[in-house]
Amino acid sequence: MKISNEIVKQQFVQREYGLAHSTYDNELDFYQLVSSGDVKALSGMLLTGDEDEAVLAARGILSDDKVRNRRYHEIVLVAMISRFCIEEGMEEMESYNLSDFYINKLDKAQTERQIIDVHNQLIMDYARRMKKVKKKAAISPHCVRAMDYVYDHLHERIEITEISEFVGVERSYLSKLFHKEVGQTISDYIMEKKLQTARNMLLYSDFSCTEISQYLAFASGSYFAKCFKTKYGSTPNSYRRINYRKHWKEAKS
């Protein structure tokens, strides 16, 4: 009974001050923009931090603390986006891992500005990935399965023979098909995904370069550094020193 009374009281206050939740249709429209990969439309909807407090309040009050309230809303947001993107074709583990990644960043954010930055990053990140997913719609199931295998085994040394066995086709056939449909060799694709993962770990984790190299199963630390510099123009150590949580540091200054 006490809980019911609290809910009724909260609903009364929201009605009195016009703090109604956003309509279900509006929420669906937003999630659809992200899951369809509409980067252009979303780029005009990024938060600036200058929004009226009533706009945020209209989404519901989840905490009396402003920072915690915004954080809770963003966690709900990324959880919903991850599910919508899965329904529209994003690989489940990629979507869930991405969701975990951004929830972790939201948990560490200490100010509303930092949370807003994460909000803008996550919706654009999901949207860009979904745009690629839509482009890959014409890619054969064989190549999609090969890409899924690579994603699920980034922490291992991946052999093309293992991928072909997983997909269920001859190695030579898969190699030719992959290059034709994806536009790069399987080996190049594996390296690209490993380096992208390494880059994110350098930016947002506290793992050392040696630990990252070992986790992603590079032959040696020096080989990892060489490959990373070829792709990003600097060594892993230099890249981290310049870019590590850069936008958070700027927000604090």
C-alpha positions as CSV (number, residue, x, y, z in Angstrom):
1,M,0.0,0.0,0.0
2,K,2.8,2.4,0.8
3,I,4.5,1.8,-2.6
4,S,1.2,2.4,-4.3
5,N,0.6,5.7,-2.5
6,E,4.1,6.8,-3.5
7,I,3.5,6.1,-7.1
8,V,0.1,8.0,-7.0
9,K,1.8,10.9,-5.4
10,Q,4.6,11.0,-8.0
11,Q,2.0,10.8,-10.8
12,F,0.2,13.7,-9.3
13,V,3.3,15.9,-9.1
14,Q,4.2,15.1,-12.7
15,R,0.7,16.0,-13.9
16,E,0.7,19.3,-11.9
17,Y,4.0,20.4,-13.3
18,G,3.5,19.0,-16.8
19,L,6.2,16.4,-16.4
20,A,4.7,13.7,-18.6
21,H,6.8,11.0,-20.0
22,S,7.8,11.1,-23.7
23,T,5.2,9.4,-25.8
24,Y,5.9,5.8,-26.8
25,D,5.7,6.7,-30.5
26,N,8.5,9.3,-30.0
27,E,10.7,6.8,-28.3
28,L,10.1,4.3,-31.0
29,D,11.0,6.9,-33.7
30,F,14.3,7.6,-32.0
31,Y,15.3,4.0,-31.5
32,Q,14.3,3.4,-35.2
33,L,16.7,6.2,-36.3
34,V,19.6,4.5,-34.4
35,S,18.8,1.0,-35.5
36,S,18.3,2.0,-39.1
37,G,21.7,3.7,-39.1
38,D,20.4,7.1,-39.9
39,V,23.6,8.9,-39.0
40,K,22.6,12.2,-40.7
41,A,19.4,12.6,-38.8
42,L,20.9,11.7,-35.5
43,S,23.9,14.1,-36.0
44,G,21.3,16.9,-35.7
45,M,19.9,15.5,-32.5
46,L,23.0,15.4,-30.3
47,L,22.8,16.8,-26.8
48,T,24.6,20.1,-26.1
49,G,23.9,20.4,-22.3
50,D,21.8,23.5,-22.8
51,E,18.5,21.7,-22.8
52,D,15.8,22.9,-20.5
53,E,15.6,20.9,-17.3
54,A,11.9,20.3,-18.1
55,V,12.9,18.4,-21.2
56,L,14.9,15.9,-19.1
57,A,12.2,15.8,-16.5
58,A,9.6,14.9,-19.1
59,R,11.4,11.6,-19.4
60,G,10.6,10.9,-15.8
61,I,12.4,11.5,-12.5
62,L,14.4,8.4,-11.6
63,S,16.5,10.1,-8.9
64,D,16.5,13.4,-7.0
65,D,20.2,13.7,-7.8
66,K,20.6,15.3,-11.2
67,V,23.7,13.4,-12.2
68,R,22.3,10.1,-11.1
69,N,19.0,10.8,-12.7
70,R,20.7,11.5,-16.1
71,R,22.9,8.4,-15.7
72,Y,19.9,6.1,-15.0
73,H,18.1,7.4,-18.1
74,E,21.2,6.8,-20.3
75,I,21.6,3.3,-19.0
76,V,18.0,2.6,-19.9
77,L,18.6,4.2,-23.3
78,V,21.6,2.1,-24.2
79,A,19.9,-1.1,-23.0
80,M,16.9,-0.4,-25.3
81,I,19.1,0.6,-28.3
82,S,21.1,-2.6,-28.0
83,R,17.9,-4.7,-28.3
84,F,16.6,-2.7,-31.2
85,C,19.9,-3.0,-33.1
86,I,19.9,-6.8,-32.6
87,E,16.4,-7.0,-34.0
88,E,17.6,-5.0,-37.1
89,G,20.6,-7.3,-37.7
90,M,23.5,-6.4,-35.4
91,E,25.3,-9.5,-34.1
92,E,24.1,-10.2,-30.5
93,M,27.4,-10.3,-28.8
94,E,28.6,-7.2,-30.5
95,S,25.5,-5.3,-29.4
96,Y,25.7,-6.6,-25.8
97,N,29.4,-6.0,-25.5
98,L,28.9,-2.5,-26.8
99,S,26.1,-1.9,-24.3
100,D,28.3,-3.1,-21.5
101,F,31.1,-0.9,-22.7
102,Y,29.0,2.3,-22.6
103,I,27.2,1.4,-19.4
104,N,30.7,1.1,-17.8
105,K,31.6,4.6,-19.2
106,L,28.3,6.0,-17.8
107,D,29.1,4.5,-14.4
108,K,32.4,6.2,-14.3
109,A,31.1,9.6,-15.5
110,Q,31.0,12.1,-12.6
111,T,29.3,15.1,-14.2
112,E,26.3,15.7,-16.4
113,R,28.6,17.0,-19.1
114,Q,30.5,13.7,-19.1
115,I,27.3,11.7,-19.3
116,I,26.1,13.9,-22.2
117,D,29.3,13.2,-24.0
118,V,28.8,9.4,-23.6
119,H,25.2,9.8,-24.8
120,N,26.4,11.4,-28.0
121,Q,29.1,8.9,-28.5
122,L,26.9,5.8,-28.0
123,I,24.1,6.8,-30.3
124,M,26.5,7.7,-33.1
125,D,28.6,4.6,-32.5
126,Y,25.5,2.3,-32.7
127,A,24.1,4.2,-35.7
128,R,27.4,4.0,-37.7
129,R,27.7,0.3,-36.9
130,M,24.1,-0.2,-38.0
131,K,24.7,1.7,-41.2
132,K,27.4,-0.8,-42.0
133,V,25.1,-3.7,-41.0
134,K,22.6,-2.4,-43.5
135,K,25.3,-2.3,-46.2
136,K,26.2,-5.8,-45.4
137,A,22.7,-7.1,-45.9
138,A,23.6,-8.3,-49.4
139,I,26.7,-10.2,-48.0
140,S,26.3,-14.0,-48.1
141,P,25.7,-16.0,-44.9
142,H,29.1,-17.6,-45.4
143,C,30.9,-14.2,-45.0
144,V,28.6,-13.1,-42.2
145,R,29.4,-16.3,-40.2
146,A,33.1,-15.8,-40.9
147,M,32.9,-12.2,-39.6
148,D,31.0,-13.4,-36.5
149,Y,33.7,-16.0,-35.9
150,V,36.4,-13.4,-36.0
151,Y,34.6,-11.1,-33.6
152,D,34.1,-14.0,-31.1
153,H,37.7,-15.1,-31.2
154,L,39.6,-11.8,-31.2
155,H,41.5,-12.9,-28.1
156,E,42.9,-15.9,-29.9
157,R,45.2,-16.5,-32.8
158,I,42.8,-17.0,-35.6
159,E,43.6,-19.3,-38.5
160,I,41.7,-19.0,-41.7
161,T,41.4,-22.8,-41.8
162,E,39.5,-22.7,-38.5
163,I,37.1,-20.1,-39.9
164,S,36.4,-22.1,-43.1
165,E,35.7,-25.2,-40.9
166,F,33.3,-23.2,-38.8
167,V,31.5,-21.8,-41.9
168,G,31.5,-25.2,-43.5
169,V,33.2,-24.4,-46.9
170,E,36.6,-24.8,-48.5
171,R,39.3,-22.4,-47.4
172,S,40.0,-21.2,-50.9
173,Y,36.4,-20.7,-51.8
174,L,35.8,-18.7,-48.6
175,S,38.9,-16.5,-49.1
176,K,37.8,-15.6,-52.7
177,L,34.2,-15.0,-51.6
178,F,35.2,-12.9,-48.6
179,H,37.5,-10.7,-50.6
180,K,34.8,-10.2,-53.3
181,E,32.0,-9.3,-50.9
182,V,33.8,-7.5,-48.0
183,G,36.5,-5.9,-50.1
184,Q,39.5,-7.1,-48.1
185,T,41.2,-10.4,-47.3
186,I,40.2,-12.4,-44.2
187,S,43.7,-11.8,-42.8
188,D,43.4,-8.0,-43.2
189,Y,39.9,-8.1,-41.7
190,I,41.2,-10.0,-38.6
191,M,44.0,-7.5,-38.2
192,E,41.7,-4.5,-38.6
193,K,39.3,-5.8,-35.9
194,K,42.1,-6.6,-33.5
195,L,43.6,-3.1,-33.9
196,Q,40.3,-1.4,-33.5
197,T,39.8,-3.4,-30.2
198,A,43.3,-2.5,-29.1
199,R,42.6,1.2,-29.8
200,N,39.4,1.2,-27.6
201,M,41.3,-0.6,-24.9
202,L,44.0,2.0,-25.0
203,L,41.5,4.8,-24.9
204,Y,39.1,3.5,-22.2
205,S,40.8,0.8,-20.1
206,D,43.7,0.7,-17.8
207,F,45.3,-2.4,-19.3
208,S,49.0,-2.0,-20.2
209,C,50.1,-2.2,-23.8
210,T,51.7,-5.6,-23.0
211,E,48.4,-6.9,-21.5
212,I,46.5,-5.7,-24.6
213,S,49.0,-7.3,-26.9
214,Q,48.7,-10.6,-25.1
215,Y,44.9,-10.5,-24.7
216,L,44.6,-10.0,-28.5
217,A,47.1,-12.8,-29.2
218,F,49.7,-10.8,-31.1
219,A,52.9,-12.7,-31.7
220,S,54.9,-10.2,-29.7
221,G,54.7,-6.7,-28.2
222,S,56.9,-5.3,-30.8
223,Y,54.8,-6.8,-33.6
224,F,51.7,-5.3,-32.0
225,A,53.4,-1.9,-31.8
226,K,54.5,-2.1,-35.4
227,C,51.0,-3.0,-36.7
228,F,49.4,-0.3,-34.5
229,K,51.7,2.4,-35.7
230,T,51.1,1.4,-39.4
231,K,47.3,1.9,-38.9
232,Y,47.1,4.8,-36.5
233,G,50.4,6.6,-37.1
234,S,51.8,6.3,-33.6
235,T,52.9,3.7,-31.1
236,P,50.3,2.3,-28.6
237,N,52.1,4.1,-25.8
238,S,52.1,7.4,-27.6
239,Y,48.5,7.0,-28.7
240,R,47.3,6.4,-25.1
241,R,49.4,9.3,-23.7
242,I,47.8,11.7,-26.2
243,N,44.2,10.4,-26.3
244,Y,43.4,8.5,-23.1
245,R,40.0,9.7,-21.9
246,K,40.7,13.0,-23.5
247,H,37.1,14.3,-23.6
248,W,36.7,13.5,-19.9
249,K,39.8,15.5,-19.0
250,E,38.6,18.5,-21.1
251,A,35.2,18.3,-19.4
252,K,36.8,18.6,-15.9
253,S,38.9,21.7,-16.8
